[in-house]
């Protein structure tokens, strides 16, 4: 598991290779990742946006930006957490993801929390680079 705390938000990520959805012969590899977001701040926050930087084993980078996560913009109260699972495909058997979430607090102030870099490795990668 990968974990990082920034701006009073702790983010934990665990990635899983999805063999049943991958087709190595066709250079199609799929991972799921489970994220837990914990509000360590003294007030409620709302997750507004996400930004991902996904890099495959050949150094190709894909940037993903959007509102919320999995169609939600959850309010997370102090000491509470929000969890979700999503996924990503790659054309290589390994890669890395890193990013940030955008939040707003009860006073209307916006801030970001860093998502720790995490490795996407499959059993089809002979020499993981991550």
C-alpha positions in Angstrom: 0.0 0.0 0.0 1.1 3.5 -0.8 0.3 6.4 1.6 0.8 10.1 1.7 -0.5 13.0 3.9 -0.6 16.6 2.7 -2.7 19.5 3.7 -4.4 17.5 6.4 -5.6 14.8 4.0 -4.2 11.2 4.1 -4.5 9.2 0.9 -3.9 5.5 0.7 -3.7 3.6 -2.6 -3.5 -0.1 -3.4 -3.2 -1.3 -7.0 -4.3 -4.7 -8.4 -3.5 -6.2 -11.8 -6.6 -7.5 -13.5 -5.5 -10.6 -15.4 -9.0 -11.5 -16.5 -9.5 -8.1 -18.2 -6.0 -7.9 -19.7 -4.8 -9.3 -23.1 -1.0 -9.4 -23.1 -0.8 -10.7 -26.6 -2.6 -7.5 -27.7 -0.6 -5.2 -25.5 -3.6 -4.4 -23.3 -3.0 -4.5 -19.5 -5.6 -3.4 -16.9 -5.3 -2.5 -13.2 -7.8 -1.5 -10.6 -6.8 0.8 -7.8 -8.5 1.2 -4.4 -8.2 4.6 -2.8 -9.0 5.7 0.8 -9.1 9.4 1.5 -9.0 10.4 5.2 -9.9 13.9 6.4 -7.4 14.7 9.2 -8.5 18.3 9.3 -10.7 19.9 12.0 -13.5 20.7 9.5 -15.4 19.0 6.7 -14.0 19.2 3.2 -15.5 18.4 -0.2 -13.5 16.6 -2.9 -14.1 18.6 -6.1 -11.6 17.3 -8.7 -8.9 14.9 -9.6 -5.7 15.1 -11.6 -3.8 11.9 -12.6 -0.5 11.6 -14.4 -0.2 8.0 -15.8 3.2 7.0 -17.3 3.6 3.6 -19.0 6.9 1.6 -19.2 7.9 3.4 -22.5 7.6 6.8 -20.9 4.3 7.8 -22.6 2.3 10.1 -20.3 -1.4 10.5 -20.1 -2.9 13.4 -18.1 -6.5 12.9 -16.7 -8.4 15.7 -15.1 -12.0 15.8 -14.1 -14.7 16.6 -11.6 -14.8 14.4 -8.5 -14.1 10.6 -8.5 -16.3 7.8 -9.8 -19.1 10.4 -10.5 -19.1 11.7 -6.9 -17.9 14.9 -5.1 -18.1 13.6 -1.6 -18.1 15.7 1.6 -15.7 14.1 4.1 -16.2 15.1 7.8 -13.3 15.4 10.3 -11.9 11.9 11.1 -14.0 10.2 8.4 -12.9 8.7 5.1 -14.2 8.1 1.6 -13.2 5.0 -0.4 -13.6 4.1 -4.0 -12.2 1.8 -6.7 -11.4 2.7 -10.2 -9.1 1.4 -12.9 -6.8 2.2 -15.8 -5.5 0.3 -18.9 -2.0 0.6 -20.3 -0.3 -0.7 -23.5 2.7 -1.9 -21.5 3.0 -4.4 -18.7 4.0 -1.8 -16.1 3.7 1.9 -15.3 3.2 4.4 -12.6 0.5 6.8 -11.5 0.7 9.9 -9.4 -1.7 12.9 -8.9 -3.7 15.2 -6.7 -7.2 15.8 -5.6 -8.7 19.3 -5.4 -10.8 20.1 -2.3 -12.8 23.0 -0.8 -13.2 23.5 2.9 -16.1 25.0 4.9 -14.7 28.5 4.5 -14.7 28.2 0.7 -10.9 27.9 0.5 -9.6 25.5 -2.1 -6.5 23.3 -1.7 -4.9 20.2 -3.1 -3.9 17.0 -1.5 -1.2 14.9 -3.2 -1.8 11.3 -4.3 1.3 9.2 -3.7 3.0 7.8 -6.7 2.2 4.1 -7.0 3.4 1.3 -9.2 1.4 -0.6 -11.8 3.2 -3.9 -12.3 2.0 -7.1 -13.9 3.4 -10.7 -13.9 3.9 -10.2 -17.7 6.7 -7.6 -17.0 10.0 -9.4 -17.1 11.9 -6.5 -15.5 9.6 -4.1 -13.6 11.0 -0.6 -13.8 8.9 0.8 -10.9 
